Amino acid sequence: MLSREYNQQYQKLSQLLNQLQQSVTARELKEILATNQAVQKWFETQIINLDNSELDPPIAYQLKSYVTEIHKQFKLLSLDVSFLQASQNPKTQQARLANISYRLETLKSYCLSILNQATLTKNQEKI
């Protein structure tokens, strides 16, 4: 079972990703840049450093896989944001924004999977 701290941290990450998505939807480049940096820094300081030694080994392993994949997606998101920043053509900007939105949906789906895993584990314990 995931601890309360894990649950809270992944809920917070999901909220931050939603804020970034709002910036993307509003097409505010400065806000996208600032929010992207803030979300990634928060992920690196808050989630990567969570101690998973008290988790059941299968859950810890699965969580580590998710964290690795989220980290990879954040690196790719940084590239997408850099490409957006460099783009001049409105069609190119539109394509870059679409890539960023897709990447954010992927990241949010990982958070949701982790949070659902925590809910499933809690429900199984009640049975």
C-alpha positions as CSV (number, residue, x, y, z in Angstrom):
1,M,0.0,0.0,0.0
2,L,1.2,3.5,-0.7
3,S,1.7,5.7,2.2
4,R,-0.3,8.9,2.8
5,E,2.8,10.9,1.8
6,Y,3.1,9.1,-1.6
7,N,-0.6,9.7,-2.2
8,Q,-0.4,13.4,-1.4
9,Q,2.8,13.9,-3.5
10,Y,1.3,12.3,-6.6
11,Q,-2.0,14.2,-6.1
12,K,0.1,17.4,-6.0
13,L,2.1,16.4,-9.1
14,S,-1.2,15.8,-10.9
15,Q,-2.4,19.3,-9.9
16,L,0.8,20.9,-11.1
17,L,0.5,19.0,-14.4
18,N,-3.0,20.4,-14.7
19,Q,-1.7,23.9,-14.1
20,L,0.9,23.4,-16.8
21,Q,-1.8,22.1,-19.2
22,Q,-3.8,25.3,-18.5
23,S,-0.8,27.4,-19.5
24,V,-0.5,25.3,-22.7
25,T,-4.1,25.8,-23.5
26,A,-3.8,29.5,-22.9
27,R,-0.7,29.5,-25.2
28,E,1.3,31.7,-22.7
29,L,4.9,30.9,-23.6
30,K,6.4,32.6,-20.5
31,E,4.0,30.8,-18.2
32,I,4.6,27.5,-20.0
33,L,8.4,27.9,-19.5
34,A,8.1,29.0,-15.8
35,T,5.5,26.4,-14.9
36,N,7.4,23.6,-16.7
37,Q,10.6,24.4,-14.8
38,A,8.7,24.6,-11.5
39,V,6.9,21.3,-12.0
40,Q,10.1,19.5,-13.0
41,K,12.0,20.9,-10.1
42,W,9.3,19.9,-7.7
43,F,9.2,16.4,-9.1
44,E,13.0,16.1,-8.8
45,T,13.0,17.3,-5.2
46,Q,9.8,15.8,-3.8
47,I,9.0,12.6,-5.6
48,I,12.4,11.2,-6.7
49,N,13.6,11.5,-3.1
50,L,10.7,9.7,-1.6
51,D,11.8,6.7,0.5
52,N,10.2,3.5,-0.8
53,S,12.0,1.1,1.6
54,E,8.8,0.6,3.7
55,L,6.7,-0.3,0.7
56,D,6.0,-3.9,-0.3
57,P,8.7,-5.0,-2.8
58,P,6.3,-5.5,-5.8
59,I,4.7,-2.1,-5.2
60,A,8.1,-0.5,-4.7
61,Y,9.4,-2.0,-8.0
62,Q,6.3,-0.9,-9.9
63,L,6.6,2.6,-8.4
64,K,10.2,2.8,-9.4
65,S,9.2,1.9,-12.9
66,Y,6.7,4.7,-13.0
67,V,9.1,7.2,-11.6
68,T,11.7,6.2,-14.2
69,E,9.1,6.6,-17.0
70,I,7.8,9.9,-15.6
71,H,11.4,11.2,-15.4
72,K,12.0,10.3,-19.0
73,Q,8.7,12.0,-20.1
74,F,9.8,15.1,-18.2
75,K,13.1,15.2,-20.2
76,L,11.1,14.8,-23.4
77,L,8.7,17.5,-22.3
78,S,11.7,19.9,-21.7
79,L,12.8,19.2,-25.3
80,D,9.2,19.9,-26.6
81,V,9.1,23.2,-24.6
82,S,12.5,24.2,-26.0
83,F,11.3,23.4,-29.6
84,L,8.2,25.5,-28.9
85,Q,10.3,28.4,-27.7
86,A,12.4,28.3,-30.9
87,S,9.5,27.9,-33.3
88,Q,8.5,31.0,-35.3
89,N,5.8,29.6,-37.6
90,P,2.3,29.5,-36.1
91,K,1.7,26.0,-37.6
92,T,4.9,24.8,-36.0
93,Q,3.9,26.3,-32.7
94,Q,0.5,24.6,-32.9
95,A,2.2,21.3,-33.5
96,R,4.6,21.9,-30.6
97,L,1.7,22.8,-28.3
98,A,-0.1,19.6,-29.4
99,N,3.1,17.5,-28.6
100,I,3.3,19.2,-25.2
101,S,-0.4,18.5,-24.5
102,Y,0.1,14.8,-25.5
103,R,3.1,14.5,-23.2
104,L,1.2,16.1,-20.3
105,E,-1.7,13.6,-20.8
106,T,0.8,10.8,-20.6
107,L,2.3,12.2,-17.4
108,K,-1.2,12.6,-15.9
109,S,-2.1,9.1,-16.8
110,Y,0.9,7.8,-14.9
111,C,-0.1,9.8,-11.9
112,L,-3.6,8.5,-12.1
113,S,-2.3,4.9,-12.4
114,I,-0.2,5.3,-9.3
115,L,-3.1,6.9,-7.4
116,N,-5.5,4.2,-8.6
117,Q,-3.0,1.5,-7.5
118,A,-3.1,3.0,-4.0
119,T,-6.9,2.9,-4.1
120,L,-7.0,-0.7,-5.3
121,T,-4.5,-1.7,-2.6
122,K,-6.7,0.0,0.1
123,N,-9.8,-1.7,-1.2
124,Q,-8.2,-5.1,-1.3
125,E,-7.1,-4.7,2.4
126,K,-10.7,-4.0,3.4
127,I,-11.9,-7.2,1.8
